[in-house]
């Protein structure tokens, strides 16, 4: 009985404009320092938006039928306390209106003691999966998007990340493999965080992170070779990945 009492049941809650779900940081989510990888945290941002809509009956299959699906365009995470192995986290997410072509979604991640670990903001695009055309937020058919979530999120706004035109260091090439792909046949958005960390200078890979930001420009697919280039800005590191024809992503890592 004591063993059963010790078992933890994870909770989830659906609100009018938000969604909450618990998770445990597991060993595969962590880096060599047993801290949650930036890629794993970035994956949470992508997945929790899907959980929210699944709970409302708006599954990926349903949205595909409507020919209106969401693609992550930009994300920023503020790291207040890096989660570690076996932390039980509560992840709260809210829709937060839209700005220009972007739907906005924000997040807070707390640990089991109620300490804020991560706050994040993200921008999403509405895309017709057949024509690949980007649609305006006002064209969304499935539900009315709230004008604001009413939450104050301690995180910078997503912005366009631009690298200098010269002085960049070539960091190497990364081929997109089968295990990188998601159900859409593209390099999964969370995996970009792991790629960034794999190609960071070794001296930066274990440094405490203050903020991490990423822009997604073009989807990478199986067999694509991504050229990584970067530059040290003194306290921050900028990186870009270019595919066979064009830019795939840009990222900014700001260290504490």
N, C-alpha and C positions, 0 to 999 in steps of 0.2 A: 504493500500500500504506500509506503514511503516513497518507493521508486516512482509509482504512478503520480503521487502528489508533486514530485519534483519535475515531472514532464511539463514543458511549457507549451501552451496553446497560443499560437500567433493570432492576433486580431486584425480585422479589416473593417473599415467604416466608409460608407458612401454618404457624402453631404451634397447639398444643392449645387455648390460650385467646386467641391473638392473631394478628395479621396485620401484615405489613410490605410496603411498596411505595414505590419511588422515584418522583419527579416532578421536572420542571423548572419553575421559575417563569418564565412567558413574559410578553412585553410586555403582552398584554391582561389579565393578572392583576394588573397594577400600577396605581398611581395616578400623578398628575402628577410625584411625586417618585421614581418608579421603585421604590417599595416595594410589596410585596404588599398589596392592598386587604384590609381586614378582611372584606369580603364574600367575597373569594376564599378566605381562610383558613377562614371559616365554612362555605363549600361543601365544603372538604376533610373536615371533621368528618362531614358528612352522607354524602358519597360513599364514604369509606373504610369505614364500617360496611357499606355495600352490597357493596363489594369483598370484605370478609371473608366475608360470608354466601354470595356468589356462588361463592367458592373452595371452600366446603363443600357446594356443590350446592343451597343454599337460596336460589334466585333469588327475585326479587320475584314472578314468575309462580307459583312453587311455594308461596310463603307466601300468595299471594292464593287459591290453590286450597284451602289449609288455613283460609282466612278468618281469618288472623292476620298483620297487617302492623305494622311499627313506624313511629311518628311521633315526630319530635324534639320534645321538650317544653321542655327547658332546656339551655343550654350556657354555659360559661365558658372563656375563653382567657386565659392569662398570657403576655404577650409579653416574652420575654427578649432576643431580637434579631430585629428585623423583617426577614423575608426580602426580598431585592431581585431585580430582573430578572436572569435567567440563573442564579440559585442552583439547584443540584441538591439536593433535599431527600429525606431518608428519613423517611417517615411511619409510625410504629408505633402500632397501636391494640389495645386489649385489652377484652374484656368483664370487668366488675367486679362481678358479682352484681346484686342489686337491693335497693331500699330503698322500702318502701311500694308504691305502684303503679308505680314507675319501675324500668326496667332501666338499669344504669349502664354507660357505656363511656368509657374514658379514652384519652389520646393523648400522644405525644411527637413533636415534629418537629425533626430535626437537619439542619444544613447539611453540605456536603461535607467540611468540616474537623472534623466531629464536634461542633460547637458547638450547644447547645440553643437553638432559636429560639422554639418555642411549646410549652407544655404545656397540656392542656385536659381538661375533664371534661364529660360530658353525661348527661342523663336522657332516657329514651325511654319512650313508652307503647305498649302492645300493643292494637291496635284491630281489631275485626271490620270489614272494608271494606264489608260489605253493610249491617249494622245500625248501624254507626258507634259501637257500644258499646265502652267501654274494658274490657279484661279484666285480671285479676290475673296477675302473672308466673308463678304456680304453674300456670296454665292453659296455658302454652306447650307445644305438642306436638312441635315440630320437633327440639329438642335440649335436653340438660340444660345449664343455665347455670351456669358455675363460680361458686362462692361469693365468690371474690376473685381478682384477677389477680396478686396478690403484688407489685405495683409501687408505689413511692412517687412520686406525681405532684405536682410543685411548682405547685399551682394551687388557688385557693379552691374551695369546694364550690358547686355550683349552688344557688340559693336563690330565693325569691319576691321579685321586684323590685316595689316599691310606690312610686308617685310621691305627692307631697303632694296633699292634696285641694284646695288653692288656691295661687295664685301662679304658675300655669303660663303659659308663653308659647305662643301659637298660632304654629306654624311654617309652616303651609301644608297643602295637600291633595296627595295622590299617588294618581292613578288607576292601577289595575292593568291593564296592557296585555298583549297576546298574548305578547310576548317575555319577560314575567315568569314565565310559567307553566311548570310541570314536567309530566312525563308523567301525573301524577295530576290535572291541571287546576287546580292551586293555585299561588299565588305561591311560588316556590322558596325554601326556607329560607335559602340563602346570599344571596339578593337582599335580604333584610331588612338585612343589614349595609351594603349600598350605599345603601339608602334612609336609614338612620340618618346616614350620612356626608353625603349630599346635603342633609340638613336641619339638620345641626349648624351653630352659629354659625361664620362664616368663620374667626375667630381660632383655633378649635379643630381645624379640619380637618387641619392639617399638624402638630399637636403630637404628640410621642412618646406612644404608648399603653402603659400598664402592664397593664391588664386590660380585657376586654370581656365583658359578660354579657348574655344575652337570654333572655326567656321567651316562648314561643309560646302564645297563648291560643285564637285562632280562625283557621281557614284563610281567606285572602282569595282571591277568584276573579275572573275576567275582568269588568271594568267596575266593580268595587267602588271607592269613593272612600275613601281612608284619611286621616283628619285627624291630623296630627302635632302633638303638644304636648310641651314640654320645660321643664326648669329646670336652672340652673347651681348646683351644690352646693359650688363652690369646690374645684377639683381633680378634680371628677367632674361628668358631665352625665347626667341622666336623661331618657329620652324614652319616649313611648307613642304607639301608633298605634291609632286607633279607626275601625272600619268603620261601615257603615250602621246596625248594630244594637248592636254590642258591641265590647269590646276585642279587638284583633288581636295586639298584642305590647307588651312593655315591654323597655327596654334600659338598661344602665348602662355608660358609658364612663369609665374612670378613667385619668387622664393622668399621665405620669411627671413 
